[in-house]
Structures are given as C-alpha cells and as structure tokens.
C-alpha cells in the first residue's frame, strides 16, 4: 500500500521476480481472505499486461464487489508481467494498492513457430530439350489419267493446273507458259527436231525453249512457273 506523496516501490509489497504464474481468464483481487474490494474504498482500478491495459473500471469497490476482472488474454500474448493497480479515494490522503505477478510462457497463447526452412522443390531430372519433329515429306504427285489425243489448235490451252486436255500444239506453234493455271499454243518453234519429249522430261516453263510436245501416252503437267513435265496419262 502506498499513500499519496509516498511513491514506494513499483510493485508495492509484491516481488516482481517471484515464481511465474499462469495467466487466468479472470483476474481476481482479494483484499483479505474474506473480502475482495473493500466497500468503503471507492476508486478506479486497472489491470495491465506489460504496457498494455487489459481491464479498467472507474469504481471497482462499487461495481465489482466480488473482485473478479475478466481480461482479454489475447492482448497479453508475449507479456512477461501482470500488473494490478487500485486507487482508494475514501480519504484526502488516497491510497494506492499495487501488485505485480511474473507470467509463465509470455502470458498468452503462443503462435506456432514458423518452419526453420522453407521446402525446396528440386526437379527429379532436367527437362528434355525441345527437338522439333522434321516435317513430313510431301506425298508424291500422282496425276490422274486423261485422254491426250489430238493436237491443240493455235491459241488454245495446252497446259496448266487441273488441265486434262491435249498438250501438243499443231505444227508451227509451241506451248508457252502464262501462269500456273494456263499455258497457250502460240506461234513459234519448240526448238527441237519435232520429236516428242520423253516421259518425265521438261515440256514447258518460263525461259524454257525446248520441245513442248509430249508422247501420245503422256501429257505436259505444270509443276511451277519455271517447270512443266511430261508425265504418263
């Protein structure tokens, strides 16, 4: 007990370094074995966990005669000391009652410790390097058979994609490439002896000046703008 003007010790008559106690859900003050707050000693009281106030009342003897002060234990987490103070204002020389209690285990629920090491994910084997598959070779070109009988008249079509008619021009004309879809018999010589182009031989294309007439069993097929070929019907 400390009177006004006498600072006394921070913990009154209690030993702050005494045996540690478990923190209860309800802190109870007992003025004696048969009495809690003395009714005549009106005044405020407070409960603290270290530097955090967890309970207060303006007139403890009048409002909580049983001396029971419920506290929020979560606010005491990690606290080392419970501190109670009560100011009795029944006389001009008011009195201060102070109590300190050492707390066990930090005074509140202790959160779980974080793992000492974070798990390390290691791949069992390095990823295989990406190897693109080679492109598939194009399917061989197989022309559909068609009738190549007769000779193409002057200015007539003699070759081209999807063309299935005769490919040989009449004498004095040659098959000249116009585009992938159209070749035409125009005046001129095929530059040969008049003999037909052998099977699988060239029979047309840009800048080509050789023979353009295929054998009767073949036809001139455009492969691209630079090359046409005699293939079997």
C-alpha positions in Angstrom: 0.0 0.0 0.0 1.3 3.5 -0.8 -0.2 6.7 0.5 -0.4 9.9 -1.5 3.0 11.5 -1.6 4.9 8.3 -0.9 5.9 6.7 -4.3 7.1 3.5 -2.7 8.0 0.5 -4.9 6.6 0.0 -8.4 5.0 -3.3 -7.3 4.0 -2.4 -3.7 4.8 -5.2 -1.3 4.9 -7.9 -4.1 8.0 -9.4 -5.6 8.1 -8.9 -9.4 10.7 -11.7 -9.7 8.7 -14.3 -7.8 7.6 -17.6 -9.2 5.9 -17.3 -12.6 2.2 -17.9 -12.7 -0.1 -19.0 -15.5 -2.4 -16.2 -16.8 -6.0 -16.8 -15.8 -9.1 -15.8 -17.8 -10.3 -13.8 -14.9 -8.1 -11.7 -12.6 -9.4 -11.6 -9.0 -8.5 -9.1 -6.3 -8.7 -10.2 -2.7 -8.3 -7.5 0.0 -8.3 -10.3 2.5 -9.3 -14.0 2.8 -12.9 -12.9 3.2 -13.1 -9.7 1.3 -12.5 -8.5 -2.2 -12.7 -4.8 -2.8 -13.4 -3.0 0.5 -16.7 -1.3 0.0 -15.5 1.9 1.7 -12.5 2.2 -0.5 -14.2 3.5 -3.7 -12.0 4.3 -6.6 -10.7 3.1 -10.0 -8.7 0.0 -10.8 -6.8 -1.3 -13.8 -5.0 -4.5 -15.0 -2.1 -4.3 -17.3 0.0 -6.9 -19.3 3.4 -5.2 -19.6 2.5 -1.9 -21.2 -1.0 -2.9 -22.5 -4.1 -2.2 -20.4 -6.4 -5.1 -20.5 -9.0 -4.0 -17.9 -10.3 -0.8 -16.2 -13.2 0.3 -14.1 -14.0 3.7 -12.6 -15.2 2.4 -9.2 -14.1 -1.1 -8.6 -15.4 -1.5 -5.0 -18.9 -0.4 -6.0 -19.1 -2.1 -9.5 -17.3 -5.4 -8.9 -17.6 -6.2 -5.2 -16.6 -9.8 -5.9 -13.2 -8.6 -7.2 -13.4 -10.5 -10.5 -12.0 -8.7 -13.5 -12.3 -10.6 -16.9 -9.5 -9.8 -19.3 -8.7 -10.3 -23.0 -5.9 -12.8 -22.8 -5.0 -12.3 -26.5 -3.8 -8.8 -25.5 -1.3 -10.4 -23.1 0.4 -12.5 -25.7 4.1 -12.4 -25.1 3.8 -10.4 -21.9 6.1 -11.1 -19.1 4.3 -9.3 -16.2 0.8 -8.8 -14.9 0.3 -5.5 -13.1 -2.7 -4.5 -11.0 -3.3 -1.1 -9.5 -6.2 0.2 -7.4 -6.7 3.8 -6.2 -8.8 4.1 -3.0 -10.2 7.6 -2.7 -12.0 7.3 0.6 -9.8 9.9 2.2 -8.0 13.0 1.2 -4.8 11.1 1.6 -5.8 8.4 -1.0 -4.2 5.1 -1.1 -2.7 3.1 -4.0 -2.7 -0.8 -4.0 -0.2 -2.3 -6.5 0.6 -5.9 -7.3 3.0 -7.5 -9.9 2.9 -11.1 -11.0 5.5 -12.7 -13.2 3.8 -14.6 -16.1 4.6 -18.1 -17.4 5.4 -18.6 -21.1 4.9 -15.0 -22.2 1.4 -14.7 -20.6 -0.7 -15.7 -23.6 -1.2 -18.2 -26.3 1.9 -18.6 -28.3 1.6 -18.8 -32.1 3.2 -21.8 -33.8 6.8 -21.2 -34.7 7.4 -20.8 -38.4 9.3 -23.7 -40.1 13.0 -23.4 -39.8 13.5 -24.0 -43.5 11.2 -23.5 -46.5 10.9 -26.6 -48.6 13.0 -26.6 -51.7 11.5 -28.1 -54.8 14.1 -29.8 -56.9 13.1 -31.4 -60.2 14.0 -35.1 -60.3 15.6 -34.6 -63.7 16.3 -31.7 -66.0 13.7 -31.2 -68.7 14.4 -32.7 -72.0 15.4 -30.2 -74.7 12.8 -29.5 -77.2 13.5 -31.2 -80.5 11.0 -30.3 -83.3 9.9 -33.2 -85.4 11.1 -32.9 -89.1 8.3 -32.1 -91.4 6.7 -35.0 -93.3 7.7 -35.2 -96.9 5.1 -34.2 -99.4 3.0 -37.0 -100.9 4.2 -38.0 -104.4 2.3 -36.4 -107.1 0.2 -38.9 -109.0 -1.7 -37.3 -111.9 -5.0 -38.7 -112.9 -5.1 -40.3 -116.3 -6.7 -38.4 -119.1 -7.1 -38.6 -122.9 -4.4 -36.6 -124.7 -5.5 -37.4 -128.2 -5.1 -34.8 -130.9 -3.1 -31.6 -131.1 -4.0 -28.2 -129.7 -5.1 -25.6 -132.2 -3.4 -22.2 -132.4 -4.0 -20.0 -129.3 -5.6 -23.0 -127.5 -4.8 -24.1 -124.0 -2.0 -26.7 -123.9 -1.2 -27.0 -120.1 -2.0 -25.7 -116.6 -3.0 -27.0 -113.2 -6.2 -29.1 -113.4 -6.0 -29.1 -117.2 -6.5 -32.5 -118.7 -6.7 -31.9 -122.4 -4.1 -32.4 -125.1 -0.7 -30.7 -124.6 0.9 -30.9 -128.1 0.4 -27.9 -130.3 -0.1 -28.1 -134.1 3.0 -27.6 -136.3 4.4 -24.1 -136.2 3.2 -23.4 -132.6 4.6 -24.1 -129.2 3.1 -24.3 -125.8 4.0 -21.2 -123.8 3.6 -20.8 -120.1 1.3 -18.0 -119.0 0.7 -18.8 -115.3 0.3 -21.9 -113.1 -3.2 -22.5 -114.5 -2.8 -21.7 -118.1 -0.3 -22.3 -121.0 -1.1 -21.5 -124.6 -0.2 -22.6 -128.1 1.5 -19.6 -129.7 3.4 -19.2 -133.0 6.9 -20.4 -132.8 9.1 -23.4 -132.9 9.7 -25.7 -129.9 13.4 -25.6 -130.8 13.6 -29.4 -131.3 13.7 -31.8 -134.1 10.0 -32.4 -133.8 10.5 -35.5 -131.7 8.2 -35.6 -128.6 9.6 -35.0 -125.2 10.4 -38.2 -123.3 8.3 -39.3 -120.3 9.3 -37.3 -117.2 11.1 -34.7 -119.4 10.6 -31.0 -119.3 7.9 -29.7 -121.7 7.5 -26.1 -120.6 8.2 -23.2 -118.1 9.4 -19.7 -118.1 12.6 -19.2 -120.2 12.3 -22.8 -121.4 12.9 -23.0 -125.2 12.9 -26.8 -125.8 10.3 -29.2 -127.2 6.9 -28.9 -125.7 5.1 -31.9 -127.2 4.8 -35.0 -125.1 4.4 -38.5 -126.4 0.8 -39.6 -127.1 0.9 -41.6 -123.9 1.9 -38.6 -121.8 0.7 -35.1 -121.0 2.5 -31.9 -120.0 1.8 -31.0 -116.4 2.7 -27.7 -114.8 4.8 -28.1 -111.7 5.5 -24.4 -111.2 6.0 -21.3 -113.3 9.5 -22.5 -114.3 8.9 -26.1 -114.9 6.3 -28.3 -116.7 6.9 -32.1 -117.1 5.7 -34.9 -119.4 4.0 -37.5 -117.2 2.1 -40.6 -118.1 -1.6 -40.3 -118.7 
